[in-house]
Amino acid sequence: MQVETAGLLAAGSGERFRQAGFERPKPLIPVAGMPLIGRMLSLLEASGIRVVYAVVREAFAEAVRHYVEGLSLRLTVHWVVRTTPGSFHSFFALHPFLRDHPRVLLTTVDTVADPVEFQAFLAASRTDDVPWDGLLACTAFVQDERPLWIQVDTGHRILEVASPPDRATCVTGGLYVFSSRIFQRMELARAQGIHRLRDFLRRLAEDGYRLQGFHFSRIIDVDDPTDLAEAESFLKGR
């Protein structure tokens, strides 16, 4: 089954970068010479994604769109300009455009991963017969200050989201493929006051939706300036 449509979460405030004196909007902060959003769109294009719905913050929407329009891309980017209170709300802003597709990719703009592993992740998501509702990238490499721990069994089925570290097997990495079934749960989650994507994932697991892990050697979430050197060193090694 083809997965050719993606949602891109790029509406974060980038507060930690601003506090460190960075003037550029977070999606335009360069890693190894390329802005985060340009790197992610190039990765999506190389992996067979043809349409991207990107949610971007109002304060820097014009600058981000101007940069992206100057790229030579073979994929189409549709913009949803929205200042949201959290990552789940950003995802919810995209759900009218994603919910009718059998499977969609969701990624954050600040995720840096090995392109070969990323393509293997998408290849696994395109298998016709799968038992899961969500395929989540995960890694044993813990770099984030506030990682989302998960516990998986020997078959990589996720048993618990946000489990205590002593029971956890790995952490999530900002890359997800969802079946259309999970969108049935979004309205209720919003009504229940969920703000963060991690809380929505935990609720899916608690409600019996099957979530599957896919192992990456390393994923870097570029949340603050200290992550930039880590990401550039990782990319150089690849």
VMD Tcl script that draws the C-alpha trace (Angstrom):
set ca {
  {0.00 0.00 0.00}
  {1.41 3.36 -0.99}
  {2.11 6.03 1.61}
  {2.51 9.19 -0.45}
  {0.95 11.81 1.84}
  {2.60 13.32 4.90}
  {1.76 15.76 7.65}
  {4.58 18.02 8.83}
  {4.44 19.66 12.26}
  {6.34 22.95 12.08}
  {4.30 25.22 14.36}
  {6.48 25.07 17.47}
  {7.66 28.37 18.93}
  {11.36 27.50 19.08}
  {11.52 29.22 22.45}
  {14.83 27.66 23.53}
  {16.52 28.82 20.35}
  {15.19 32.36 20.78}
  {16.45 32.44 24.35}
  {19.88 31.47 23.04}
  {19.88 34.41 20.61}
  {18.79 32.68 17.39}
  {16.78 35.07 15.24}
  {15.64 32.65 12.55}
  {12.35 30.76 12.89}
  {13.03 27.23 14.09}
  {12.14 25.54 10.74}
  {14.81 27.69 9.08}
  {17.64 26.93 11.53}
  {20.36 25.16 9.53}
  {21.80 21.77 10.38}
  {24.93 20.91 8.38}
  {24.20 23.86 6.11}
  {20.54 23.11 5.34}
  {17.48 24.49 7.19}
  {15.53 21.91 9.13}
  {12.44 22.13 6.94}
  {14.48 21.88 3.74}
  {16.27 18.79 5.06}
  {12.99 17.14 6.05}
  {11.24 17.91 2.75}
  {14.20 16.54 0.80}
  {14.07 13.37 2.89}
  {10.34 13.00 2.30}
  {10.74 13.53 -1.44}
  {13.55 10.96 -1.70}
  {11.37 8.45 0.15}
  {8.42 8.65 -2.25}
  {6.22 11.21 -0.48}
  {4.40 13.32 -3.06}
  {2.08 15.58 -1.03}
  {2.86 17.31 2.27}
  {0.45 19.23 4.48}
  {2.54 21.48 6.73}
  {1.21 23.35 9.75}
  {3.29 26.45 10.43}
  {3.08 29.17 13.04}
  {1.57 32.50 11.95}
  {4.54 34.55 13.15}
  {6.95 32.97 10.70}
  {4.69 31.48 8.04}
  {5.69 34.00 5.37}
  {9.44 33.44 5.83}
  {9.12 29.66 5.85}
  {6.89 29.61 2.77}
  {9.23 31.94 0.92}
  {12.17 29.62 1.61}
  {10.29 26.47 0.59}
  {8.97 28.05 -2.61}
  {12.57 28.65 -3.64}
  {13.43 24.94 -3.45}
  {13.35 22.63 -6.44}
  {11.02 19.93 -5.15}
  {9.00 17.27 -6.91}
  {6.48 17.16 -4.10}
  {3.61 19.54 -3.40}
  {3.43 21.43 -0.10}
  {0.08 22.70 1.18}
  {0.19 25.15 4.08}
  {-1.99 25.32 7.15}
  {-1.12 28.53 8.98}
  {-2.05 28.13 12.62}
  {-0.59 29.10 15.98}
  {-1.43 26.15 18.20}
  {-1.06 25.53 21.94}
  {0.54 22.11 21.49}
  {1.65 19.37 19.13}
  {-1.63 17.49 19.28}
  {-3.48 20.65 18.23}
  {-1.09 21.00 15.29}
  {-1.86 17.43 14.27}
  {-5.57 18.11 14.71}
  {-5.26 21.10 12.35}
  {-4.02 18.68 9.68}
  {-6.50 15.89 10.24}
  {-9.14 17.15 7.73}
  {-6.53 16.73 4.99}
  {-5.10 13.41 6.19}
  {-8.02 11.39 7.51}
  {-9.27 10.07 4.15}
  {-5.95 8.40 3.30}
  {-5.57 4.74 4.33}
  {-2.12 5.50 5.80}
  {-0.23 8.74 6.29}
  {3.17 9.74 7.56}
  {3.45 12.31 10.33}
  {6.76 13.95 11.20}
  {8.07 16.84 13.21}
  {10.24 19.40 11.43}
  {13.14 19.01 13.89}
  {13.67 15.26 13.46}
  {17.07 14.22 12.09}
  {17.40 10.56 11.11}
  {19.51 8.34 8.88}
  {18.01 8.52 5.34}
  {18.56 4.78 4.79}
  {16.76 3.90 8.03}
  {14.01 6.37 7.16}
  {13.40 4.67 3.83}
  {13.32 1.27 5.56}
  {10.75 2.68 8.00}
  {8.51 3.83 5.16}
  {8.99 0.54 3.29}
  {7.73 -1.31 6.38}
  {4.72 0.99 6.53}
  {3.80 0.21 2.94}
  {3.31 -3.51 3.48}
  {-0.22 -4.45 2.46}
  {-1.19 -6.60 5.46}
  {-0.25 -5.03 8.79}
  {-1.81 -5.54 12.22}
  {-1.08 -2.07 13.56}
  {-2.87 1.26 13.73}
  {0.36 3.20 14.16}
  {4.00 2.52 13.31}
  {6.26 4.60 15.56}
  {9.96 5.25 15.06}
  {11.88 4.41 18.22}
  {15.47 4.30 19.33}
  {17.52 3.16 22.31}
  {19.61 6.32 21.94}
  {18.23 8.79 24.50}
  {19.18 12.39 23.80}
  {16.01 14.34 24.50}
  {15.60 16.13 27.84}
  {12.00 14.91 28.04}
  {11.92 11.66 26.10}
  {8.71 9.73 25.53}
  {9.51 6.28 26.86}
  {7.81 3.20 25.44}
  {7.87 -0.47 26.30}
  {7.88 -2.99 23.44}
  {7.75 -6.77 23.40}
  {10.03 -9.09 21.39}
  {7.89 -8.51 18.30}
  {8.22 -4.71 18.73}
  {4.57 -4.29 19.64}
  {4.23 -1.29 21.95}
  {2.88 -2.44 25.30}
  {2.96 0.89 27.09}
  {3.51 4.52 26.15}
  {5.21 6.76 28.72}
  {6.19 3.77 30.83}
  {8.66 4.30 33.69}
  {12.28 4.18 32.49}
  {12.94 0.95 34.38}
  {10.34 -0.82 32.21}
  {10.95 1.09 28.98}
  {12.72 -0.43 26.01}
  {13.32 2.71 23.96}
  {12.02 6.22 23.23}
  {9.98 7.60 20.36}
  {11.58 9.72 17.66}
  {9.09 12.07 15.98}
  {8.22 9.84 12.99}
  {4.89 8.04 12.75}
  {2.76 6.27 10.16}
  {-0.91 6.10 11.11}
  {-3.84 4.23 9.63}
  {-7.02 6.21 9.05}
  {-8.59 4.45 12.07}
  {-6.80 6.66 14.59}
  {-8.52 9.78 13.29}
  {-11.78 8.45 14.75}
  {-10.25 9.09 18.19}
  {-9.09 12.66 17.62}
  {-12.33 14.53 18.25}
  {-12.79 12.85 21.63}
  {-9.15 13.45 22.56}
  {-9.54 17.13 21.80}
  {-12.71 17.31 23.86}
  {-10.84 15.67 26.73}
  {-8.31 18.49 26.73}
  {-5.31 16.69 25.25}
  {-2.65 19.19 24.11}
  {0.44 17.10 23.39}
  {0.90 14.42 20.77}
  {2.57 12.17 23.35}
  {-0.61 12.18 25.45}
  {-2.66 11.25 22.39}
  {-0.32 8.32 21.71}
  {-0.67 7.14 25.29}
  {-4.45 7.37 25.02}
  {-4.42 5.31 21.81}
  {-2.42 2.58 23.53}
  {-4.71 2.61 26.56}
  {-7.79 2.35 24.34}
  {-6.53 -0.78 22.58}
  {-5.21 0.69 19.35}
  {-2.28 -1.40 18.21}
  {0.96 0.55 18.03}
  {4.14 -0.97 16.62}
  {7.72 0.17 17.09}
  {10.33 0.42 14.34}
  {13.92 0.61 15.52}
  {16.34 3.34 14.41}
  {19.97 3.36 15.50}
  {19.69 7.02 16.44}
  {17.23 9.90 16.04}
  {18.07 13.46 17.00}
  {15.33 15.90 18.01}
  {16.79 19.35 17.44}
  {15.12 21.16 20.31}
  {17.88 23.54 21.40}
  {21.36 24.73 20.35}
  {23.15 21.86 22.08}
  {21.33 19.45 19.76}
  {22.77 21.12 16.65}
  {26.29 19.84 17.20}
  {24.93 16.37 17.99}
  {22.89 16.33 14.78}
  {25.74 17.61 12.62}
  {28.14 15.05 14.05}
  {25.60 12.30 13.40}
  {25.03 13.39 9.80}
  {28.74 13.69 9.16}
  {29.19 10.12 10.40}
  {26.56 8.94 7.94}
}
mol new
graphics top color blue
foreach p $ca { graphics top sphere $p radius 0.5 }
foreach p [lrange $ca 0 end-1] q [lrange $ca 1 end] { graphics top cylinder $p $q radius 0.2 }
display resetview
